[in-house]
Amino acid sequence: MTDAPPHYRVAVIGTGFAGIGMAVRLRQAGLTDFTVLERAHDLGGTWRDNDYPGAACDVPSHLYSFSFALNPGWSRSFSPQPEIWEYMKRVAREHGVDEHVRYGHDVTAAHWEPDHNRWRIETAAGTVTAQFLVSGAGPLADPSYPDIKGLDTFEGRLFHSAEWDHGHDLTGRRVAVIGTGASAIQFVPRIQPRVGSLTLFQRTAPWVMFRHDRDITRVERWLYRSIPLAQQVARKSIYWGRETYILGFAKNPRLLKIVERLGRANIHRSVEDPELRAKLTPDFRAGCKRILMSNDYYPALARPNVDVVTDGIVEVRPNAVVTRDAEGRETEHEVDTIIMGTGFHVSDPPVAQRIHDADGVSLSERWGTTAQAFRGTTVAGFPNAFILAGPNTGLGHTSQVFMIEAQIRYTMQALKYMCRNRMDRLEPRPEAQRAYNEKVAESMEGTVWVSGGCDSWYLNEEGRNTTLWPTFTWDYALRTRWFDPHNYDLRKSRGVRAAEGVRRGGAHERVR
Ligand code: NAP
């Protein structure tokens, strides 16, 4: 007879902001019967993986951090990746999350077992079962490589910005960078002075704004340490300042013309060549794609060793990237290194292919091209599962950590409700999920994300935005403030087990 796999009340996938935040809140509620499954050998999620040169957050750190763990020691207004990663590790350590994390446990499949009322989770390092599954895998977990003919024939070094090869010395190299998104605009200025030549393949010119980044002074840090309220005030003022962006993004996109004027000024400030200026000027409403921020991107592109190529890539050869212009003429750009700044599997996250309902159908199959959840968190047909950073919870204007915390609060409310009322199974009603998503789609109408004249990864194949939250974030926080049982099918526990918590290793637990 084989041993039964270890069973937990809750299994959390991932140790990014979502996984760590969830684990902290579970512990604070007195529930320690949970595990956190992490595929890598350290925690941090996308902030662990994205250690490319220049990686930093484009949301100010006072806001891009947990509400329960403000950090008075941030060194800059927009913190660099190593500092954010350190912060996450410290929060995990100080809140006792570390002891719950199982490293090297890449989740390969999770199946709902209705007869046992639990999730059976297969990982690279064995199986566990859990009554509740919380996915904190996040949308920026899996790098996306473009489908370009001949990519596998390239004989030089090729890597993705999220899998940076620090052992590959770029000094004097002929480097191709594909993509001009949030990641590329950060690493291009860092590598440009070192490389021999840099050919930047730009499919769409992004709007890039001046970034008001600065050191946080010692006096400020002392103030935040001595008077925590001062940092709360700083955080709140950034939060409300960022919420005003919604007036342009969602309420009246014509206001974004002001942003476009600033964007054009940013190009003019750094680039003198009219041809390059024209290439770098976007042809869609600012905000339709994420607005980027950098002070050194345009100056780097104006350097003599950089060539911005806007013709489409048709092929990669063993030592070159081949493009074709509007007249059909092909050009071979010889390179020895290709760096992909081509983003992530956001709308088709691999974790959704791994989570299966009682019939063995994956979340991704159920969703098809349109990912939908109730309150962005729970999905009809997938009992006792919570998807953090789920459909329509992404943001184009402020801190994702704010949304993640709102979802965690909602999930905790649900768990507490079930515990108090002796329930052991929850699932959103399909009609509630439908009505919720209709409202989200209605709010999305007229926003810059669907009407701004661009093709972005926010949109699915039908042009529907299944990625972003369409309005103010406080609106989402209000909607998820309290668990709403009337929107759920809930099942009473057959025994007292679910109501009283579970016994493991003699420890008796009750969710507070
Ligand atoms: P991204 O924003 O998705 O950008 C991908 C880039 O690759 C785009 O310029 C895209 O062009 C281009 N691309 C994709 N396939 C291509 C192909 N076949 N040929 C040519 N170009 C191609 O990816 P990212 O820059 O890695 O950023 C992903 C997300 O990470 C961001 O939106 C942001 O939310 C997050 N991020 C955040 C920070 C931060 O500071 N908080 C920093 C970095 C990243 P098109 O525009 O034409 O599609």
Residues whose N, C-alpha, C, O or C-beta is under 5 A from the ligand:
A	BS01	NAP	A56 C57 D58 V59 P146 I178 G179 T180 G181 A182 S183 A184 F201 R203 T204 R290 G341 T342 G343 F344 D455
